[in-house]
Each structure stands twice: as C-alpha cells, then as structure tokens.
Amino acid sequence: MRAAWYEKQGSADDVLVVGEMPDPEPGPDEVRIRVAASGINPGDLQKRRNAFGYGMPYPRVIPHSDGAGIVDRVGDGVPASRVGERVWCYGAQSYRPFGTAAEYVAVPSAQAVPLPDEVPFEQGACLGIPGITAHRCVHAAGPVEGRVVLVQGGAGAVGACAVQLARRAGARVLATVRSGDDEGVALRAGAHAVVRTDGAPANEIVSRIRALAPEGVAHIVEVAFDANVAVDTELLVLGGSLAAYATGKPRPPIPFWELLFKNVRVHFLGSDDFPAAAKAAAARDLNAALVGGWPGFEIAHRFPLSAIAEAHKSLEQRRGPGRVVLVIPGGPGGTE
C-alpha cells in the first residue's frame, strides 16, 4: 500500500516519507479500512515534533489517529457483515504504530464507527479526537440540561463540537471566539450567544459574559487553561465545574483558594485514555448530531497523501477556522 511515515521526529519536511509498505491485515476483533480521508489534528503534529519529550514510541510511525473509509476485511471475531460498511475511525495511532495516513489501516472493530450514508468521508475523518474530546468535556461533570455552559474557543474543532453537543444536551450555550469569522462558526454550531474577545482584558471579558449569564456559569469547556483559568474561576457558580483539554503553558499557576471556596470540580481530559463507554457514547451522539442537521466541520484545505508535509505545515501555519484533511487517491468514493 501507499503510506506516509516517519522514523525520527522533527519538522515535516525533514522526517515525513511517502512510499510503499505491506498492506496491513486485521487481527482478532479488528477490521481493515480502505481509507478515503485522513483527518489531521494538532496532536499528530505534536507527536511528530516530539513536543512532549516522549521520543519515538515505535521504530516507524504512520501518523494520524482519525480517518474514514470502507471496511474491506475483518479479523476473527468480527461479523463478515461489516465488510463494505462505511465507517469513521478513531484511535488508529493511539498506542499503535500505524495510523490513517495510508491506503489501509487496521483498527479494533469498536473503533470503526458506522458513518451515516449522507455524511461525506471527509467529515467522518474529522470526528474522532475533537468530537470525542468535546463530548467528554461537555459530560464529564454530569448532565448539563437546563444549565449554562461556556465553551472557550467555540470556533475550534473541539469547541464547535462542544457547542453542538451541549446544545443537543439541553444546555444554554455561550461561546467565546476571537473574530467575526469565528463568531459565525460558533453560531452555526448552535451557540445561543457568542462573545468576541478580540484581545480584550480579562475584566471586560467577564463583564461581557456576565451580561449574558448574570447568575454565573455552571460548566466551562476550556481550550486554554493557562490563559483563561482566572476568568473561568470568576465566572463559575458555587459547585460549578471546569473541563480542560488544552493549555498554552504546561505548568500554569492555579487560583487554588478561589476554586476551593467555590467548590469547583476541575477535570483534565486527554482523549486517548477516556473510558470505552464514554467513547462509545460520544460516537453515538456525534452521529446523531450529523443526521439531525449539524453541518459538521468546514474543510479549509485538502491535500493528497503525497503532499502530507505540506498538509502538516498548513495546519501549523493556519489562520482562521477550518480543518485540514488528506484525501487518499483511489480510496472509496474518490474525493467525496
């Protein structure tokens, strides 16, 4: 099969290689997917750059955990009826060496989720990490129905999913964004109201959000824990909760006493290690959202597999909303 890989970590141009590899075979309880589209997430870039200092987990890595395509082969223990099924997958390169930047990928059967017929492969390829992360961030602290939920960074991939999922769960959803273009993304995702930060000072951001939620915010989905924790602490109600999935500075200061006196629950959430039941629930709710009319992601850039280095650089240098995907030539559905 045609695939992209790296055998050392570094910049995209220096380490990414495109060539031929043996086709994978599905093991017990696995399926093999003929990949149509491969989603690219910031975590894929961080692994390639060794951003967290963990080094090479395997001698050779095919990047990207998320993708979509058609099941073409099954392993022992998987019903033969899955062959021919349109699916999106997640976790392909989580604790495994070979991800979706290839013509074929083998994944555990449970991680190959049926893709509704009306949903394009490119949308399916973008669902995994952001969608499952968003779902866990919305629901980790309990039901949100009837509560005010604030999504910080509501135009990002995780943020937009969180807005949609919180709205579908019955919350009143507020979102912060940086620009007018971002405002439209958050509103399309289902936000009841959007606050543009535009570099405003913290006290002004708090005032803008309090004007929309005078009694405070019950739950916050947080993309920039280091930058926003002080604002979040001020906005949260007594007994509120905060779910953080990213930070700029790796060791940010925490307003301990303020959080303690409000009895705030703080959840730090990394998608690789969510409970299996939480991932399955996220998959069901994401599919339901797409079938129910959520338009999903804007695809900003499409690249062929041969241009994976350019695709990675596009994501690293991007300005504005939209996802970056690899479209695998010859895959099922063409460039669907």
C-alpha positions as CSV (number, residue, x, y, z in Angstrom):
1,M,0.0,0.0,0.0
2,R,0.9,3.6,-0.4
3,A,1.6,5.3,3.0
4,A,3.3,8.2,4.8
5,W,5.5,7.6,7.8
6,Y,8.4,8.9,9.9
7,E,11.2,7.1,11.6
8,K,12.6,10.1,13.5
9,Q,10.9,13.2,14.9
10,G,11.3,16.7,13.6
11,S,9.9,19.1,11.1
12,A,7.5,17.9,8.4
13,D,9.9,18.4,5.6
14,D,12.8,16.6,7.4
15,V,11.1,13.5,8.6
16,L,7.9,12.6,6.6
17,V,8.4,10.0,3.9
18,V,5.8,8.7,1.4
19,G,6.4,5.3,-0.1
20,E,5.2,1.6,-0.3
21,M,4.5,-0.6,2.7
22,P,2.9,-4.1,3.0
23,D,-0.8,-4.0,3.4
24,P,-1.9,-4.5,7.0
25,E,-4.0,-7.5,8.0
26,P,-6.7,-7.2,10.6
27,G,-6.0,-9.2,13.8
28,P,-8.6,-10.7,16.1
29,D,-11.5,-8.3,16.7
30,E,-10.1,-5.9,14.2
31,V,-11.3,-4.5,10.9
32,R,-9.3,-3.2,7.9
33,I,-10.4,0.1,6.4
34,R,-9.7,1.2,2.8
35,V,-9.1,4.8,3.8
36,A,-10.8,7.6,1.8
37,A,-9.8,10.5,4.0
38,S,-7.4,11.1,6.9
39,G,-8.0,13.8,9.5
40,I,-5.1,15.8,10.9
41,N,-5.1,17.1,14.4
42,P,-2.7,19.2,16.4
43,G,-1.8,16.2,18.5
44,D,-0.5,14.4,15.3
45,L,1.9,17.3,14.7
46,Q,3.0,17.3,18.4
47,K,3.8,13.6,18.2
48,R,5.8,14.2,15.0
49,R,7.7,17.1,16.6
50,N,8.2,15.3,19.9
51,A,6.6,18.2,21.6
52,F,6.1,16.4,24.9
53,G,9.6,14.8,25.0
54,Y,8.4,11.2,24.9
55,G,10.5,10.2,21.9
56,M,9.7,7.7,19.2
57,P,7.2,5.2,20.6
58,Y,7.8,2.8,17.6
59,P,10.6,2.5,15.1
60,R,8.2,3.6,12.3
61,V,5.0,5.6,12.7
62,I,2.3,6.2,10.2
63,P,0.6,9.3,11.6
64,H,-3.0,10.4,12.2
65,S,-5.5,8.7,14.5
66,D,-8.7,9.8,12.7
67,G,-10.0,8.7,9.3
68,A,-12.9,7.4,7.3
69,G,-13.4,4.9,4.6
70,I,-14.9,1.4,3.9
71,V,-14.3,-1.8,5.8
72,D,-12.8,-4.3,3.3
73,R,-11.6,-7.1,5.5
74,V,-12.3,-8.3,9.1
75,G,-10.4,-10.4,11.6
76,D,-11.5,-13.3,13.7
77,G,-14.5,-12.5,15.9
78,V,-15.9,-9.7,13.7
79,P,-19.0,-10.4,11.7
80,A,-18.4,-10.7,8.0
81,S,-21.4,-8.3,7.5
82,R,-19.1,-5.4,8.4
83,V,-17.3,-5.8,5.0
84,G,-18.5,-2.9,2.8
85,E,-19.6,-0.8,5.7
86,R,-18.9,3.0,5.6
87,V,-17.1,3.9,8.8
88,W,-15.2,6.6,10.6
89,C,-12.5,5.6,13.0
90,Y,-10.6,7.0,16.0
91,G,-7.5,6.0,17.9
92,A,-5.8,4.4,14.9
93,Q,-2.5,5.7,16.1
94,S,-3.2,5.7,19.9
95,Y,-0.9,3.1,21.5
96,R,-0.4,1.7,18.0
97,P,2.2,2.5,15.3
98,F,0.2,2.8,12.2
99,G,-2.5,5.4,11.7
100,T,-4.7,6.6,8.8
101,A,-2.1,8.4,6.6
102,A,-2.2,5.3,4.3
103,E,-4.4,3.5,1.8
104,Y,-5.3,0.9,4.5
105,V,-5.5,0.9,8.3
106,A,-6.4,-1.8,10.7
107,V,-8.2,-0.8,13.9
108,P,-10.2,-2.5,16.7
109,S,-13.7,-3.1,15.5
110,A,-15.2,-1.0,18.2
111,Q,-13.2,2.0,17.0
112,A,-14.7,1.8,13.5
113,V,-18.0,3.6,13.8
114,P,-20.7,3.3,11.1
115,L,-20.8,6.5,9.1
116,P,-24.3,7.6,8.0
117,D,-24.8,7.5,4.3
118,E,-25.4,11.2,4.0
119,V,-22.2,12.2,5.7
120,P,-19.1,12.6,3.5
121,F,-15.9,10.7,4.3
122,E,-14.1,14.0,4.9
123,Q,-16.5,14.9,7.7
124,G,-16.1,11.4,9.2
125,A,-12.3,11.7,9.1
126,C,-12.5,14.8,11.3
127,L,-14.7,13.4,14.0
128,G,-12.5,11.3,16.2
129,I,-10.2,13.2,18.5
130,P,-12.1,16.6,18.5
131,G,-15.6,15.0,18.7
132,I,-14.8,12.5,21.4
133,T,-12.8,15.1,23.4
134,A,-15.7,17.6,23.1
135,H,-18.3,15.0,24.3
136,R,-16.2,14.1,27.3
137,C,-15.6,17.8,28.1
138,V,-19.4,18.5,28.0
139,H,-20.5,15.5,30.0
140,A,-17.6,14.6,32.4
141,A,-19.1,16.6,35.3
142,G,-22.7,15.3,34.8
143,P,-25.8,16.3,33.0
144,V,-25.9,19.8,31.5
145,E,-29.6,20.1,30.7
146,G,-31.0,23.4,31.8
147,R,-27.6,24.7,32.8
148,V,-25.4,27.5,31.4
149,V,-22.3,26.0,29.6
150,L,-19.5,28.3,28.4
151,V,-17.3,26.9,25.6
152,Q,-14.0,28.8,25.5
153,G,-12.8,28.8,21.9
154,G,-16.1,27.9,20.4
155,A,-14.8,28.1,16.8
156,G,-12.1,25.4,17.1
157,A,-12.6,21.8,16.2
158,V,-13.2,20.7,19.7
159,G,-15.0,23.9,20.6
160,A,-17.5,23.7,17.8
161,C,-18.3,20.1,18.6
162,A,-18.7,21.0,22.3
163,V,-21.1,23.8,21.4
164,Q,-23.3,21.4,19.3
165,L,-23.2,18.6,21.8
166,A,-24.0,20.8,24.7
167,R,-26.9,22.4,22.8
168,R,-28.3,19.0,21.9
169,A,-28.0,18.0,25.6
170,G,-30.3,20.9,26.6
171,A,-27.8,23.4,27.9
172,R,-27.9,27.2,27.3
173,V,-24.6,27.5,25.4
174,L,-22.3,30.6,25.4
175,A,-19.1,30.6,23.4
176,T,-16.1,32.8,23.2
177,V,-14.3,33.5,19.9
178,R,-11.6,35.8,18.6
179,S,-13.0,37.2,15.4
180,G,-16.1,37.8,13.3
181,D,-15.4,34.7,11.1
182,D,-15.1,32.6,14.3
183,E,-18.4,34.0,15.5
184,G,-20.2,32.6,12.5
185,V,-18.7,29.1,13.2
186,A,-19.8,29.1,16.8
187,L,-23.3,30.2,15.9
188,R,-23.6,27.6,13.2
189,A,-22.6,25.0,15.7
190,G,-25.5,26.0,17.9
191,A,-24.3,28.6,20.4
192,H,-27.1,30.7,21.9
193,A,-24.8,33.7,22.2
194,V,-21.2,34.4,21.3
195,V,-18.7,36.8,23.0
196,R,-15.8,38.1,20.9
197,T,-12.7,38.5,23.0
198,D,-10.5,40.3,20.4
199,G,-7.7,40.7,22.9
200,A,-10.0,42.4,25.5
201,P,-8.7,42.5,29.1
202,A,-10.0,39.8,31.5
203,N,-12.3,42.1,33.4
204,E,-14.0,43.2,30.1
205,I,-14.5,39.5,29.1
206,V,-16.0,38.7,32.4
207,S,-18.4,41.7,32.1
208,R,-19.5,40.6,28.6
209,I,-20.2,37.1,29.7
210,R,-21.9,38.2,32.9
211,A,-24.3,40.3,30.8
212,L,-25.4,37.1,29.2
213,A,-25.3,34.9,32.3
214,P,-25.9,37.2,35.4
215,E,-26.0,34.3,37.8
216,G,-22.8,32.8,36.5
217,V,-21.8,29.8,34.5
218,A,-22.3,26.2,35.7
219,H,-19.8,24.4,33.5
220,I,-16.9,25.5,31.3
221,V,-15.2,23.7,28.4
222,E,-11.7,25.1,28.3
223,V,-9.2,25.2,25.4
224,A,-6.6,27.5,27.1
225,F,-6.4,26.6,30.8
226,D,-3.3,28.8,31.4
227,A,-4.7,31.9,29.8
228,N,-8.4,31.6,31.0
229,V,-8.4,29.9,34.4
230,A,-8.7,33.3,36.3
231,V,-11.6,34.4,34.1
232,D,-13.2,30.9,34.5
233,T,-12.9,31.0,38.3
234,E,-14.6,34.3,38.5
235,L,-17.5,33.2,36.2
236,L,-18.2,29.8,37.8
237,V,-21.1,29.4,40.2
238,L,-20.7,27.7,43.6
239,G,-20.3,24.0,42.8
240,G,-19.5,24.6,39.2
241,S,-17.2,22.6,37.0
242,L,-14.4,23.1,34.5
243,A,-13.2,20.6,31.8
244,A,-9.9,21.5,30.3
245,Y,-8.4,19.7,27.3
246,A,-5.5,22.0,26.4
247,T,-3.2,24.7,27.7
248,G,-0.5,27.0,26.4
249,K,1.9,27.0,29.3
250,P,2.5,23.4,30.5
251,R,2.7,24.4,34.2
252,P,0.3,27.3,34.7
253,P,-0.5,28.9,38.1
254,I,-3.8,27.9,39.6
255,P,-6.0,30.1,41.8
256,F,-6.4,27.4,44.3
257,W,-8.3,29.2,47.1
258,E,-10.8,30.8,44.8
259,L,-11.5,27.5,43.2
260,L,-11.7,25.8,46.6
261,F,-14.1,28.3,48.2
262,K,-16.4,27.8,45.2
263,N,-16.1,24.0,45.5
264,V,-15.2,23.8,41.8
265,R,-14.6,20.5,40.2
266,V,-11.7,20.6,37.6
267,H,-11.4,17.8,35.0
268,F,-8.2,17.5,33.0
269,L,-9.1,15.4,30.0
270,G,-6.9,13.5,27.5
271,S,-8.8,11.6,24.8
272,D,-6.5,8.6,24.4
273,D,-7.5,7.3,27.9
274,F,-11.2,8.1,28.1
275,P,-13.3,5.1,29.3
276,A,-14.5,2.9,26.4
277,A,-18.1,3.6,27.4
278,A,-17.5,7.3,27.1
279,K,-16.0,7.0,23.6
280,A,-19.0,4.8,22.5
281,A,-21.5,7.4,23.8
282,A,-19.6,10.1,22.1
283,A,-19.7,8.2,18.8
284,R,-23.4,7.7,19.0
285,D,-24.1,11.4,19.9
286,L,-21.9,12.7,17.1
287,N,-23.6,10.5,14.5
288,A,-27.0,11.7,15.8
289,A,-25.9,15.3,15.6
290,L,-24.8,14.9,11.9
291,V,-28.0,13.0,11.0
292,G,-30.0,15.6,12.9
293,G,-28.8,18.5,10.8
294,W,-25.5,19.7,12.3
295,P,-23.4,20.7,9.2
296,G,-20.2,19.5,10.8
297,F,-16.8,21.0,10.0
298,E,-15.7,23.4,7.4
299,I,-12.9,21.7,5.4
300,A,-10.4,24.5,4.8
301,H,-7.7,22.5,2.9
302,R,-7.5,19.2,1.2
303,F,-4.2,17.5,0.3
304,P,-3.3,14.3,-1.4
305,L,-1.3,11.7,0.5
306,S,1.8,12.6,-1.4
307,A,1.6,16.2,0.0
308,I,1.4,15.2,3.6
309,A,4.3,17.5,4.6
310,E,2.5,20.5,3.0
311,A,-0.7,19.4,4.9
312,H,1.1,19.4,8.2
313,K,2.7,22.8,7.5
314,S,-0.7,24.2,6.5
315,L,-2.1,23.2,9.9
316,E,0.9,24.5,11.8
317,Q,0.7,27.9,10.0
318,R,-3.1,28.2,9.7
319,R,-5.0,31.4,10.4
320,G,-8.8,31.1,10.8
321,P,-11.2,28.2,11.1
322,G,-11.4,25.1,9.1
323,R,-10.0,21.5,9.1
324,V,-7.1,20.1,7.1
325,V,-7.5,16.6,5.6
326,L,-5.7,14.2,3.4
327,V,-7.7,12.7,0.6
328,I,-6.3,9.3,-0.3
329,P,-6.2,8.9,-4.1
330,G,-8.1,5.8,-5.3
331,G,-9.9,5.5,-2.0
332,P,-13.6,4.6,-1.8
333,G,-15.8,7.4,-3.0
334,G,-12.9,9.2,-4.8
335,T,-12.7,12.7,-3.3
336,E,-16.1,12.5,-1.7
